[in-house]
Amino acid sequence: MRFAFCFPDCYDIGMSHLGMKILYSLTNQRENYWCERVFAPWPDFEQIMREHDIPLYGWKAWSPSGTLISSALPSSTSCPTPIF
């Protein structure tokens, strides 16, 4: 199963989130599971992505987030940055 943990903030903030690190590690230890991490881009890069139709993508295999089976947001976070 391929899916993504989508963090509603930039890479720097998301990678420091301990809960996401634990869930990502535990999930990828399971047989037949492939978990990607997806982060919100900085506003200037978001504009470039929109202008060039670049989809949000995972950081492990650069998979477009729309090609992954499902997505999950950490429930303990607020969403300060809009995700497109």
Sequence and secondary structure as in RCSB ss.txt:
>XXXX:A:sequence
MRFAFCFPDCYDIGMSHLGMKILYSLTNQRENYWCERVFAPWPDFEQIMREHDIPLYGWKAWSPSGTLISSALPS
STSCPTPIF
>XXXX:A:secstr
 EEEEEESS HHHHHT HHHHHHHHHHHHSTT EEEEEE   HHHHHHHHHTT   B TTT  BGGGSSEEE  T
T    S   
